[in-house]
Amino acid sequence: MSHHFDTPTGREDPKLNLCDLYLFAGRPGSTVMVMTVNPEADPAKGPLFRDEGLYVFRFDTNGHGREDVSFKVQFGETNHGAGGEHVQNFEVRRAIGDGAGHGADGDLVAAGTTSRIVTADSGVRVFTGLTQDVFAGDSAALRAFEAAFAEGQYKPEAFDNHVNFFAPRRVAAIVLEVPNELIGVGLVQAWATISLFGHAPEQQVARWGLPLITHLYARDDDLRETYNRTTPSGDNAAVLDRIGEVIRETTFLAGTANDPQAYAQRVLDRFGALTLPYELGTPASFDYVGFNGRTLHDDVMDVMLSLTTNSPLGDGANPDPDRISMEFPYVPVPDRG
């Protein structure tokens, strides 16, 4: 797992590579959504975001599997800042109803340039730019664990090294803090997408709801591309079947479930449509007890490994709390160390 390069599309252009999604409460009455992309982010070498990319946070507010509200972020062509770094303009648009599903249309709620904090009259705050990756995980251990699984072996000792592969990594982040009334009330189901949008019809190339779905379960390029191009209301049968198969076989090899089939079904029921549930206005937590958003502190690798194996399996790599701020934009930016 070379930092989320999980599909041919993502390997071709890292700016279209969706790394992570976070969702948690911000200022009173607001919700923070964070999308990280581009595992090769370096503003000195090139733009952080694709100017033909459409980066979207999507919310299903009534449980019907389709977005009712979307926040669409687009970036312009690249200019050079005072220090020679690559700078892009951006716009954030809010779309509702039928307009939330496709296209770049919507009401403009914020605009600015990368690497700056923007506070708009709409109450929306935005940061887009370089950040240190707060995700933690031992990718070499996961590769070894999955290689053993492919040979019919259960190898939890693969995670004994406790190395955080992502500690030195930098990614690009899109951080929005949005008044709750611009999203909805109560429980929402969230996911993020990246689409190519411009000279040709819109084509979704990346999707992220629950963490690590493609890395833990969809282990071949074709299935990963299928997932990344599908919507929660679309045909997810192949992906769900594969998730169930991996969980059944893993718990059988580990001897951790009396009935691997029944256990796998319970996990699939918990995963639902593979979107991230969140009760607006409540403390977020992605943990063993349940999923309610996801904070920058949550160790999702351990949670997903434990659910997959029905055991307290972890990789010993935890998000670094010193990197996470209590103030907007919450993610670590270079000038803050």
Secondary structure, 3 states (H helix, E strand, C coil): CCCCCCCHHHHHCHHHCEEEEEEEECCCCEEEEEEEECCCCCCCCCCCCCCCEEEEEEEECCCCCCCCEEEEEEEEEEEECCCCCEEEEEEEEEEEHHHHCCCCCCEEEEEEECCCEEECCCCCEEEEEEEECCCCCCHHHHHHHHHHHHCCCCCHHHHCCCCCCCCCCEEEEEEEEEEHHHCCCCEEEEEEEEEECCCCCCEEEEEECCCCHHHHCCCCHHHHHHHHCCCCCCCCHHHHHHHHHHHHHHHHHHCCCCCHHHHHHHHHHHHCCCCEEEECCCCCEECCCCEECECCCCCHHHHHHHHHHCCCCCCCCCCCHHHCCCCCCCCCCHHHC
